[in-house]
Amino acid sequence: MKKLGFGLMRLPKLPGKDPNSETESPMDIEQVKEMVDLFMDAGFTYFDTAWAYSWSEDAMRQALVERYPRDSYTVATKLAAWIDCETREDAIAQFESSLELSQAGYFDYYLLHNLGGPRTEFFDRFDLWTFMKEKKAEGLMKNIGFSFHAGPDELDDILTKHPEVDFVQLQINYADWESPAVMSRANYEVARKHGKKIVVMEPIKGGLLANPPEAVAKVFREADSEKSFASWAVRFAASLDGVFMVLSGMSNVAQMKDNISYMKDFETVSDEELKVLQEAREVLEGLPVVPCTNCNYCAKVCPQNVGISGTFEALNLATLYDNIPFALNKERFVVTGHGKARANECIQCGMCEDACPQKIAIREELQRAVDIFDM
């Protein structure tokens, strides 16, 4: 398989349609069909969706499954047991729903969706590892794995307990390669230690690296003014040993054409290009952000259970990329999504600052988050 996968989380929507509608699809199916045709015509075959991606499996059915022979493409989808599941049957119903909505017949790659932190416990409680092995034996799942958003120690523990998985899906990009919050490199090295195939998600960091801060953009333009910023990011991830697929969540025909242009005849990044990427990362790391290392000593003493490190991660995204909606979505995921209180619940006691080894003015930065995110 060619290394570029079509991520179906950010498909184009029709203007005027409610993107969150539960009764009417907002998808621009005709544009999705055009994107699928371009993708398939260029020799790419891997499509990544999920039960949790609203209307995505339905759009895939209309644009792909109903229009191409089943043996001409590869489908990956996911089960999110931490969403609205009280029983094992509730979780398994997501798999059955995916089969019905997609009409794919079987899944080439099936994932437990978004392991890490408190979410992992749901998959263990419902013994979905055994469920996947059973469905693999039945031929309804060809390869089984999971996507992961946490640290290397937890990843190592999961892979040690579940050597049966065939692959793991990780967030890897040049910006997060040494990030103390995302830990791309450390997680990559754990997966390699366990000999697992790797699917890369977020190689363009949700689209942010397609339009990087000007100081970073300048580095790439001076190196090669013809290459798109996105191409640097995707090719970095695709060049890593053990990576067999890099997903790009494309939202329009132009993005599809750009990705095809440099991935159809993929070439690994050269040593000179790696130096450019290293320079870009160093410039990015040198921009004025909260110097949080995600040690979470502050969290251990906060009487309000404020998600301090998660708030700072989102605040840094807002600073670096000037994209408040994206940063706010991140804040909701890493703070309230992890059971933490928001910054506006800080009581300004200062216990966190006493515990912080980086000597961050935490109360001041939390107030800045309150102002920026309009809490």
C-alpha positions in Angstrom: 0.0 0.0 0.0 1.1 3.6 -0.6 1.7 5.4 2.7 -1.0 8.1 2.5 -4.3 7.3 4.2 -7.5 9.3 3.8 -8.6 10.4 7.2 -12.4 10.8 7.1 -12.8 12.9 10.3 -12.8 16.4 8.6 -14.8 15.8 5.5 -16.3 18.8 3.7 -19.8 20.0 4.8 -22.5 21.6 2.9 -23.1 25.3 3.6 -26.1 26.0 5.7 -26.3 22.5 7.1 -26.0 21.8 10.8 -22.7 19.9 11.2 -23.9 18.3 14.4 -27.3 17.2 13.1 -28.3 13.7 14.2 -31.1 13.4 11.6 -29.7 14.8 8.4 -26.2 14.3 7.0 -24.3 17.6 6.6 -21.7 16.1 4.3 -20.9 17.4 0.8 -21.1 13.9 -0.7 -20.4 15.0 -4.3 -17.1 16.7 -3.2 -16.3 13.6 -1.1 -16.9 11.4 -4.2 -14.5 13.6 -6.2 -11.9 13.3 -3.4 -12.3 9.6 -3.2 -11.9 9.3 -7.0 -8.7 11.3 -7.0 -7.3 9.3 -4.2 -8.1 5.9 -5.8 -7.0 7.0 -9.2 -3.6 7.9 -7.8 -3.2 4.4 -6.3 -4.0 5.1 -2.7 -6.4 2.7 -0.9 -6.5 3.3 2.9 -9.6 5.0 4.4 -9.8 5.8 8.1 -13.1 6.5 9.9 -14.7 5.9 13.3 -18.0 5.3 14.9 -17.5 8.5 16.8 -17.0 10.6 13.6 -20.5 11.9 13.0 -21.8 10.8 9.5 -18.4 9.7 8.4 -19.1 6.0 8.0 -22.3 6.9 6.1 -20.4 9.3 3.8 -17.8 6.6 3.2 -20.5 4.1 2.2 -21.9 6.5 -0.4 -18.6 7.8 -1.8 -16.6 4.6 -1.6 -18.3 1.3 -0.7 -21.2 1.7 -3.1 -18.9 2.7 -6.0 -15.8 0.5 -5.8 -15.2 -3.3 -5.6 -14.5 -4.3 -2.0 -11.1 -5.8 -2.7 -9.9 -2.4 -4.2 -9.7 -0.5 -0.9 -8.9 -0.8 2.8 -11.1 0.4 5.6 -10.2 1.2 9.2 -12.7 2.1 11.8 -12.9 2.4 15.6 -14.9 1.6 18.8 -15.0 4.3 21.5 -16.2 2.4 24.6 -15.8 5.6 26.8 -18.6 7.3 24.9 -22.1 6.5 26.3 -21.4 2.9 27.2 -22.7 1.4 30.4 -22.3 -2.3 29.4 -20.2 -4.5 27.2 -23.2 -4.8 24.9 -23.4 -1.0 24.5 -19.8 -1.1 23.3 -20.2 -4.0 21.0 -23.2 -2.2 19.5 -20.8 0.4 18.1 -19.1 -2.3 16.0 -22.5 -3.6 14.8 -23.5 0.0 13.9 -20.3 0.5 12.0 -20.9 -2.6 9.9 -24.4 -1.5 9.2 -23.6 2.2 8.4 -20.6 1.5 6.3 -21.8 -1.7 4.5 -18.1 -2.6 4.2 -18.8 -6.3 5.2 -15.6 -6.5 7.2 -12.9 -4.1 8.4 -9.3 -4.4 7.3 -8.1 -2.5 10.4 -10.2 -2.3 13.5 -9.1 -0.1 16.5 -10.1 0.5 20.0 -10.4 4.3 19.9 -8.4 6.7 21.9 -6.8 4.7 24.7 -4.9 6.6 27.5 -5.7 7.9 30.9 -9.2 7.1 32.3 -10.5 5.9 28.9 -8.4 2.7 28.9 -10.3 1.3 31.8 -13.5 1.0 29.7 -11.9 -1.3 27.2 -10.5 -3.5 30.0 -13.8 -3.6 31.9 -15.8 -4.7 28.9 -13.0 -7.1 27.8 -13.0 -5.7 24.3 -9.6 -7.2 23.7 -11.2 -10.7 23.6 -14.0 -9.4 21.5 -11.5 -8.2 18.9 -9.7 -11.5 18.8 -13.0 -13.3 18.3 -14.0 -11.1 15.4 -10.6 -11.4 13.9 -11.0 -15.2 14.0 -14.4 -14.8 12.3 -12.8 -12.7 9.5 -14.7 -9.5 10.4 -11.5 -7.8 11.5 -8.3 -8.5 9.5 -5.9 -6.5 11.7 -6.6 -5.3 15.3 -5.1 -2.4 17.2 -5.8 0.8 19.0 -5.2 4.5 18.8 -3.5 6.2 21.7 -3.3 9.6 23.3 -1.1 9.4 26.5 2.5 8.7 27.6 5.0 6.0 26.8 4.8 4.2 30.2 1.1 3.5 29.7 1.7 2.6 26.1 4.4 0.1 27.1 2.1 -1.4 29.7 -0.8 -1.9 27.2 1.5 -3.4 24.6 3.0 -5.7 27.2 -0.4 -6.9 28.3 -1.8 -7.2 24.8 0.9 -8.6 22.4 -1.9 -9.8 20.2 -2.5 -6.4 18.6 -1.1 -6.0 15.1 -0.6 -2.2 15.0 -0.9 1.0 17.0 -2.0 4.4 15.9 0.0 7.3 17.3 0.0 11.1 17.1 3.4 11.9 15.4 4.6 15.1 13.9 7.7 17.1 13.8 6.3 19.8 16.2 5.4 17.2 18.8 8.5 15.0 18.3 10.1 16.2 21.6 6.9 17.6 23.2 6.7 16.8 26.9 2.9 16.8 26.5 2.4 14.7 23.4 5.7 12.8 23.5 5.6 11.7 19.9 9.2 10.3 19.8 8.9 8.5 23.1 5.7 6.7 22.1 7.1 5.9 18.7 10.1 4.3 20.3 7.9 2.2 22.6 5.9 0.9 19.6 9.1 0.1 17.8 10.4 -1.8 20.8 7.3 -4.0 20.7 7.7 -4.6 17.0 4.3 -3.1 16.2 3.3 -1.6 12.8 2.6 2.1 13.2 -0.2 4.3 11.7 0.4 8.0 12.2 -2.4 10.4 13.0 -2.2 14.1 13.2 0.9 14.5 11.1 -0.2 18.0 10.3 -1.4 18.6 13.9 -5.1 19.0 13.0 -4.1 21.3 10.0 -2.0 23.7 12.1 1.3 22.7 10.5 -0.2 23.4 7.0 -0.2 27.1 8.1 2.6 27.4 10.7 3.7 30.5 12.5 5.5 32.9 10.2 8.9 32.3 11.8 8.6 28.6 11.0 7.1 29.2 7.6 10.2 31.3 6.8 12.5 28.4 7.5 10.7 26.2 5.0 10.4 28.8 2.3 14.1 29.5 2.4 14.8 25.8 2.1 12.4 25.2 -0.8 9.7 27.7 -1.8 8.0 25.1 -4.0 7.1 22.6 -1.2 3.9 23.1 0.7 4.2 23.3 4.5 1.9 20.3 4.8 4.3 18.2 2.7 7.2 18.7 5.1 5.0 17.5 7.9 3.5 14.4 6.2 6.8 13.3 4.7 8.6 13.6 8.0 6.1 11.1 9.6 6.1 8.8 6.5 9.9 8.5 6.5 10.1 7.0 10.0 11.0 3.3 10.2 8.0 1.1 11.1 5.4 3.6 9.9 3.2 1.9 7.2 0.5 4.5 6.9 0.2 8.3 7.5 -3.3 9.7 7.8 -4.3 13.1 6.6 -7.7 14.4 7.5 -8.4 16.2 4.2 -11.4 18.6 3.9 -11.4 19.6 0.3 -10.2 18.8 -3.2 -7.3 21.2 -3.0 -5.9 19.4 0.0 -6.3 16.1 -1.6 -4.5 17.2 -4.8 -1.6 18.7 -2.7 -1.1 15.5 -0.7 -1.2 13.3 -3.8 1.4 15.5 -5.5 4.1 14.5 -3.1 2.9 11.2 -1.8 2.1 9.4 -5.1 5.8 8.8 -5.7 6.9 9.1 -2.1 10.5 9.8 -1.3 11.9 9.7 2.3 13.2 13.0 3.6 16.9 13.5 3.0 19.5 14.3 5.6 19.4 18.0 4.5 15.6 18.1 4.8 15.9 16.6 8.3 18.1 19.5 9.2 15.5 21.9 7.9 12.8 20.1 10.0 15.0 20.3 13.1 15.5 24.0 12.5 11.8 24.5 12.1 11.1 22.6 15.4 13.7 24.6 17.2 12.1 27.9 16.0 8.7 26.6 17.1 10.0 25.6 20.5 11.6 29.1 20.9 8.4 30.9 20.5 6.9 32.5 23.7 4.9 29.8 25.3 4.2 28.6 28.8 7.3 26.5 29.7 5.2 23.6 31.2 6.8 20.2 31.0 3.7 18.3 32.0 5.2 17.0 35.2 1.8 17.6 36.9 3.3 18.3 40.3 0.8 21.2 40.4 -2.1 18.8 39.9 -1.1 16.8 42.9 -1.7 19.8 45.2 -4.5 21.7 43.5 -7.6 21.7 45.8 -9.9 22.4 42.8 -8.6 19.7 40.5 -7.9 22.3 37.8 -6.5 20.8 34.6 -3.4 23.1 34.7 -1.1 21.3 32.2 -3.9 20.7 29.8 -4.9 24.3 29.9 -1.4 25.3 29.2 -1.2 22.9 26.3 -4.3 24.6 24.8 -3.0 28.1 25.6 0.2 27.4 23.8 -1.7 26.3 20.7 -3.6 29.6 20.8 -0.3 31.5 21.1 1.6 29.6 18.4 -1.1 29.3 15.7 -3.5 32.1 16.5 -6.4 29.6 16.1 -8.7 30.0 19.1 -11.4 27.6 18.0 -8.8 24.8 17.5 -7.2 25.6 20.9 -10.5 25.7 22.6 -11.4 22.3 21.3 -8.1 21.0 22.6 -8.8 22.6 26.0 -12.2 20.8 26.2 -10.6 17.5 25.3 -7.6 17.6 27.6 -9.3 19.3 30.6 -13.0 18.6 31.0 -12.7 15.5 28.8 -10.2 14.1 31.4 -12.4 15.0 34.3 -10.5 18.2 35.3 -11.9 21.6 36.3 -11.4 24.5 33.9 -9.2 27.5 34.6 -12.1 29.7 35.8 -12.5 27.4 38.8 -9.0 28.4 40.1 -9.3 29.9 43.6 -5.9 31.6 43.3 -4.5 29.8 46.4 -1.0 29.6 44.9 -0.2 26.0 46.1 0.5 25.0 42.5 3.2 27.7 42.1 4.9 26.4 45.2 5.0 22.9 43.6 6.1 24.0 40.1 9.7 23.1 39.3 9.6 25.5 36.3 8.6 28.4 38.5 5.7 29.3 36.2 3.3 32.1 37.3 0.5 29.6 37.1 -2.3 31.8 38.5 -1.5 34.5 36.0 -1.4 32.1 33.1 -4.7 30.5 34.1 -6.3 33.9 34.2 -4.9 34.5 30.7 -6.6 31.3 29.6 -9.9 32.5 31.1 -9.6 35.7 29.1 -8.6 34.1 25.8 -11.1 31.3 26.0 -13.8 33.6 27.3 -14.7 31.4 30.3 
